[in-house]
Amino acid sequence: MASDDVPSLSPSPASPMATSRVDVFWHEGMLRHDAVEGVFDTGYDPGFLDVLEKHPENADRVRNMLSILRRGPIAPHVNWFTGRPAIVSELLMFHTSEYIDKLVEADKSGERREIAAGTFMSPGSWEAALLAAGTTLSAMQHILDCHGKVAYALVRPPGHHSQPTQADGYCFLNNAALAVQLALNSGSCSRVAVIDIDVHYGNGTAEGFYSSDKVLTVSLHMNHGSWGSSHPQKGSIDELGEDVGFGYNLNVPLPNGTGDRGYEYAMNELVVPAVTRFGPDMVVLVVGQDSSAFDPNGRQSLTMNGYRRIGQIMRGVAEEHSHGRLLMVQEGGYHVTYAAYCLHAMLEGVLKIPEPHLSDPIAYYPEEEAIAVAAVESIRRYHSEFVPSLRGT
C-alpha cells in the first residue's frame, strides 16, 4: 500500500502504544529526484565504461528503507503518516531568500544542473526537496502537538550539508535544521540538542546555529576535513561556535575504521555528558547509515549492533532530558541493502526491543577500538580545557 493511502493515525501519547511505536513520515514524491548516473557521484561518462553506476544518493536506497519498515519484523511498531511539501516562508526560517530564489530558478530551467559538487538538480528534484523539508517539519510538528514522542522523517534528498546560503554534499534544503528552528519558534522548546551520526560532518546545521546558545550541535564523523568551496568547514575539534554560541558546536572527528565499540565509547563519554550539561527540551538525531562498515561513501566500521546501541543510547537521552521527545531525520547511507538493515537495527534500539529481530547479513566485522578510544580521550581533554560548560568532565 502506498503511504499516501495510509490513514494518519494520531494515538494519544498516553496510550499503551506510546513507548512501543515509531511514527514514520514519508511521501512517495521524494522518489522523483533523479541524481543521475556516471562515475560515482560525478555524473561523468568517460566513454569507456559499459556500465555506469547510479549516483550514491539514488532512490533505491530509500526504497529499501521504506520496504524494510513496511514488511520487516518491526512493521507492527510503525505508524505511517503522509508528508507534505514545505512552502517558501518555511524555508526562510533557515535559508536566505537569495539562495531559495537560485534553486527556484534552477528548477524552472527544466535542465539538469550541478548546483554543487556531486549535487545535481534535475526535473523533479525541487519537488522532492520541498517534500523532504515539509515532511520533516510535519514530523516535528507532530511531536510538538503531543501526537507522539518518537518520530522518524524518512526523507530524500538529504539535508545536513545544506547551509543557509548554499547547497552541498547532495543536499539542497536542510531538513533537520528547519525542524529545529520550528521547535524553537513554537514557544514550547527553548533548547534543542542535535546529534549527527552521519559519516560526514553536519556542517550545514552547524553553520546555521554557530552563533546560537539555544542549539547544541554534536557531530560524530570521519576526519575528512574540508572538501571545497561548498564545504569550507573542517569538522575539527576547534570549530566550537562563536559569540554566545561558543561551546555549543562540538565536533567528534573519529579515526577511519572506528567501529561499534569506538562509537559507543564516544557516545557515552562525549555525547551523553554534553547533552546532560545542556539540558534540551527536544532531541534531534540526524541519521546516516554511511558510517557502516560496508558503505561506499564512508570509511567507518559500524555494524547493525553499533546502530542498535546508538538507538538505545539516544532513546535514553531523550527520556532523561526531553520528556522522551525524539525526532530522527534521515541523511546518508548508500549501501542499498545494508543501510536498510542498519536503519532497522537502530530503530530496534530506539524501540527498546530486547533481542534483534534480524541477523546481520554481512556478519561480524573485526574491530580494534584502542585508536578510537585514544582519540575520544584526546577530544575530551580538549573540551574540558576549552569549553566552559564541559570543564571537569
Order of alpha helices (4+ residues) and beta strands (2+ residues): beta-beta-beta-alpha-beta-alpha-alpha-beta-beta-alpha-beta-alpha-beta-alpha-beta-beta-alpha-alpha-beta-alpha-beta-alpha-alpha
